[in-house]
């Protein structure tokens, strides 16, 4: 976020005189205009967290800087702070107690840092958090204690880390979570224990993990799910009826996997379903014909139809499945 960001008021621009002169811009400005509650201190040369924010401050953005360390006292005296944006810095860890006295903090963006781990109680007092982004860090392990007090959290982004697994019941206290992004990690399997407690989850993003298996009954615990993204993995098959509990499902993306067939067992309540089946080595036999017949009869929307092609039998290789006549499909 640069000096022309819309979060900076006209009063701040006038007080700063010239946006591109680092020496002319105190950040925060002193004295700060009385109506200024949002501050952006995003200069590439910045290596220490700024001080002197007024008590009324509601938003702080320190992004795209050289900040590698932040002290435990950096946010003291800011009881009205609601949003903290610390993306694209060089933070490797955070001190325990950093967020201790921020009762109104609802948005915390730590995207694209170098975080490898966090203290066990780092979010212990962050009970008002609704959005937490840890995207694009170097986390290899999730600790359930991070999430135990975050009952108000609705969006959790853990994408683009190095997670190989998720501890059982790690998210069980996140009763209001609606979006969970675990994409671009190193997960190889998903089980119902990972999703335990997420009864209000609507959007689950698992793309780009190299997933090989999804356990039976995995989605039974997230029956409110509307959007499920499984693309760009290594799934060769899926358990029969795995999607049956998802009566609110609106979009299922299984593109770019290794699927040769898909069991057309979906809830009859999922009446506005869209599917992306492209980029899989489909076996164009009676099973696929049944899937297409079900999709047509159920008014299911198929995305990327030209890329839904046959890999077998040999005489149908490369042909778009929706272009085939019923009699062209191979036998089972």
C-alpha positions in Angstrom: 0.0 0.0 0.0 1.6 3.3 -1.1 1.2 6.9 -0.2 -1.8 7.4 -2.5 -3.8 4.7 -0.8 -7.5 5.6 -0.3 -7.3 4.9 3.4 -5.3 8.1 3.9 -7.4 11.2 4.4 -7.0 14.5 2.5 -6.0 16.0 5.8 -3.0 13.7 6.0 -1.9 14.4 2.4 -2.0 18.2 3.1 0.0 17.7 6.3 2.6 15.6 4.5 3.2 18.2 1.7 4.9 15.7 -0.6 4.2 12.0 -0.8 7.5 10.9 -2.2 9.8 12.7 0.2 10.5 10.2 3.0 12.1 12.9 5.2 9.0 15.2 4.8 6.5 12.6 6.0 6.4 11.8 9.7 4.5 8.6 10.1 2.3 9.0 11.9 2.3 12.8 11.4 2.9 14.9 14.5 0.7 16.4 15.5 -1.8 14.2 13.7 -5.0 16.0 12.5 -7.8 15.4 15.0 -10.0 13.8 12.4 -7.3 11.3 11.2 -7.9 7.7 12.5 -6.2 5.7 9.6 -2.5 5.6 9.0 -0.4 4.1 6.2 3.4 3.9 7.0 4.4 1.8 4.0 7.9 2.9 2.9 10.4 0.3 1.6 13.2 1.7 3.8 11.2 1.4 7.0 12.8 -1.2 9.3 11.2 -0.3 12.7 7.6 -0.2 13.6 6.4 3.4 13.8 5.5 4.9 17.2 3.3 7.8 18.2 -0.1 6.7 16.9 -2.9 8.6 18.7 -5.3 6.7 20.9 -8.2 7.2 18.5 -6.4 5.2 15.7 -8.7 2.7 14.1 -6.5 1.4 11.2 -2.7 1.0 10.8 -1.1 -0.2 7.6 2.7 -1.0 7.7 3.1 -3.0 4.5 5.8 -3.6 1.9 8.6 -2.5 4.2 11.9 -3.9 5.6 10.3 -4.6 9.0 11.7 -7.8 10.4 10.9 -7.4 14.2 8.1 -5.9 16.1 8.2 -5.3 19.8 5.6 -6.5 22.3 4.8 -2.9 23.2 4.3 -1.7 19.6 0.5 -1.6 19.8 0.1 -0.4 23.4 -2.3 2.5 24.0 -4.5 1.8 21.0 -7.8 0.5 22.4 -9.7 1.6 19.3 -7.6 -0.2 16.7 -9.9 -2.3 14.4 -7.6 -3.2 11.5 -3.9 -4.0 11.3 -2.3 -4.6 8.0 1.3 -6.0 8.1 1.6 -7.7 4.8 4.7 -8.0 2.6 7.2 -7.4 5.4 10.0 -9.6 6.7 8.5 -10.7 10.0 9.7 -14.2 11.2 7.7 -14.4 14.4 5.5 -12.3 16.6 5.9 -11.6 20.4 3.4 -13.2 22.7 1.1 -10.5 24.0 1.4 -8.2 20.9 -2.4 -8.1 20.5 -3.2 -8.2 24.2 -4.9 -4.8 24.6 -6.7 -4.5 21.3 -10.3 -5.3 22.2 -11.8 -4.1 18.9 -9.3 -5.6 16.5 -11.4 -7.4 13.8 -9.0 -7.6 10.9 -5.4 -8.8 11.0 -3.4 -9.2 7.7 0.0 -10.9 8.0 0.1 -12.0 4.4 3.5 -12.6 2.7 5.9 -12.5 5.6 8.5 -15.0 6.8 6.6 -16.5 9.7 7.7 -20.0 10.5 5.9 -20.3 13.9 3.9 -18.3 16.4 3.7 -18.3 20.2 1.0 -20.6 21.6 -1.1 -17.8 23.0 -0.5 -15.2 20.3 -4.2 -14.6 19.6 -5.4 -15.4 23.2 -7.0 -12.0 23.7 -8.0 -11.4 20.0 -11.6 -12.4 20.7 -13.1 -9.8 18.3 -11.1 -11.0 15.2 -13.3 -11.7 12.2 -10.6 -11.9 9.5 -7.1 -13.5 9.9 -4.8 -13.9 7.0 -1.5 -15.9 7.4 -1.2 -16.4 3.6 2.2 -16.7 2.0 4.3 -17.5 5.0 6.5 -20.4 5.9 4.3 -22.2 8.5 4.9 -25.9 8.6 2.6 -26.6 11.6 -0.7 -25.3 12.9 -1.2 -25.1 16.7 -4.8 -25.5 17.9 -4.2 -23.0 20.7 -3.9 -20.2 18.2 -7.6 -20.6 17.4 -9.2 -21.5 20.7 -10.5 -18.0 21.5 -11.4 -16.9 18.0 -15.1 -17.7 18.1 -16.0 -14.6 16.0 -13.7 -15.4 13.2 -15.4 -15.7 9.8 -12.5 -15.8 7.3 -9.2 -17.7 7.9 -6.6 -17.7 5.1 -3.7 -20.2 5.6 -2.9 -20.6 1.9 0.6 -20.7 0.4 2.4 -22.1 3.4 4.2 -25.4 3.9 1.5 -27.3 5.9 1.7 -31.1 5.4 -1.2 -31.8 7.7 -3.8 -30.2 10.0 -4.1 -31.4 13.6 -7.5 -33.1 14.4 -10.1 -30.6 15.7 -7.7 -27.7 15.2 -10.5 -25.5 14.2 -13.3 -26.8 16.4 -13.8 -23.5 18.3 -14.3 -21.6 15.1 -18.1 -21.8 15.2 -18.7 -18.8 13.0 -16.1 -19.5 10.3 -17.5 -19.2 6.8 -14.3 -19.3 4.7 -11.3 -21.5 5.1 -8.5 -21.3 2.6 -5.8 -24.1 2.8 -4.8 -23.9 -0.8 -1.2 -24.1 -2.1 0.1 -26.2 0.9 1.5 -29.7 1.0 -1.6 -31.6 2.2 -2.0 -35.1 0.9 -5.3 -36.1 2.5 -8.4 -34.6 4.1 -10.5 -36.2 6.8 -13.6 -35.2 8.8 -11.5 -34.6 11.9 -9.8 -31.6 10.2 -13.1 -29.9 9.6 -14.6 -30.8 13.0 -16.6 -27.9 14.5 -17.0 -25.9 11.3 -20.8 -26.1 11.1 -21.2 -22.7 9.4 -18.5 -23.2 6.8 -19.6 -22.1 3.3 -16.3 -21.9 1.3 -13.5 -24.5 1.5 -10.5 -24.0 -0.7 -8.1 -26.9 -1.0 -6.7 -26.4 -4.5 -3.0 -26.9 -5.4 -2.1 -29.3 -2.5 -1.3 -32.5 -4.3 -4.2 -34.2 -2.5 -4.3 -37.9 -3.2 -7.2 -39.0 -1.0 -10.3 -37.6 0.7 -11.6 -39.8 3.5 -15.1 -41.2 3.7 -17.6 -38.9 5.4 -15.2 -35.9 5.3 -17.9 -33.4 4.3 -20.6 -34.7 6.7 -19.4 -32.2 9.3 -19.7 -29.1 6.9 -23.2 -29.6 5.5 -23.5 -25.8 5.0 -20.8 -25.8 2.4 -21.6 -23.9 -0.8 -18.3 -23.6 -2.6 -15.8 -26.5 -2.7 -12.5 -26.0 -4.6 -10.5 -29.2 -5.2 -8.7 -28.3 -8.4 -5.1 -28.9 -9.2 -4.5 -31.9 -7.0 -3.7 -35.5 -7.6 -7.1 -37.1 -6.9 -7.6 -40.3 -8.9 -10.9 -41.3 -7.2 -13.4 -40.0 -4.7 -15.5 -42.1 -2.2 -19.0 -42.9 -3.4 -21.5 -40.4 -2.0 -18.8 -38.1 -0.6 -20.8 -35.0 -1.7 -24.3 -36.3 -0.7 -24.4 -34.4 2.6 -23.9 -31.0 0.8 -27.4 -29.9 0.3 -26.4 -26.3 -0.2 -23.6 -26.9 -2.7 -23.5 -24.4 -5.5 -20.0 -24.9 -7.0 -17.7 -27.9 -7.1 -14.4 -27.6 -8.9 -12.5 -30.9 -9.4 -10.6 -29.7 -12.5 -7.0 -30.7 -13.2 -6.9 -33.9 -11.1 -6.5 -37.6 -12.2 -10.2 -38.6 -12.1 -11.4 -41.1 -14.6 -14.9 -41.3 -13.2 -17.2 -39.5 -10.7 -20.2 -41.0 -8.9 -23.2 -38.7 -9.6 -24.5 -38.9 -6.0 -25.4 -35.4 -4.9 -28.1 -34.1 -2.6 -31.4 -33.4 -4.3 -31.5 -30.1 -2.4 -28.4 -28.8 -4.4 -30.6 -27.4 -7.1 -28.2 -24.7 -8.4 -25.1 -26.8 -8.7 -22.2 -25.9 -11.1 -19.4 -28.3 -11.9 -15.9 -27.9 -13.4 -14.7 -31.3 -14.6 -12.1 -30.2 -17.0 -8.5 -31.4 -17.1 -9.1 -34.9 -16.0 -8.4 -38.2 -17.9 -12.0 -39.3 -18.1 -13.0 -42.8 -19.1 -15.8 -42.3 -21.6 -17.9 -45.3 -20.6 -21.3 -46.0 -19.2 -20.4 -44.4 -15.8 -19.5 -41.1 -17.4 -22.6 -41.3 -19.6 -24.7 -41.6 -16.4 -23.0 -38.6 -14.9 -23.8 -36.5 -17.9 -27.4 -37.7 -18.0 -27.8 -36.8 -14.3 -26.2 -33.4 -14.9 -28.6 -32.7 -17.8 -31.7 -33.9 -16.0 -30.7 -31.9 -12.9 -30.0 -28.7 -14.8 -26.4 -28.7 -13.5 -24.1 -26.1 -15.1 -20.9 -27.6 -16.6 -17.9 -25.2 -16.9 -15.1 -25.5 -19.4 -16.9 -28.0 -21.6 -14.3 -28.2 -24.4 -11.7 -29.2 -21.8 -13.8 -32.1 -20.5 -12.3 -34.7 -22.8 -12.0 -38.5 -23.0 -8.7 -40.2 -22.2 -10.1 -43.7 -23.0 -11.1 -45.7 -24.8 -8.5 -45.1 -27.5 -11.0 -44.3 -30.3 -12.5 -41.5 -28.2 -9.2 -40.0 -26.9 -9.2 -36.2 -26.9 -12.9 -35.8 -27.8 -15.1 -33.5 -25.8 -17.4 -35.6 -23.8 -20.4 -33.3 -24.3 -20.1 -33.7 -28.1 -20.5 -37.5 -28.0 -23.7 -39.3 -28.8 -25.1 -41.6 -26.2 -24.2 -44.6 -28.4 -20.6 -43.5 -28.6 -19.7 -44.2 -25.0 -17.8 -47.3 -24.3 -19.1 -50.2 -22.2 -18.3 -50.8 -18.5 
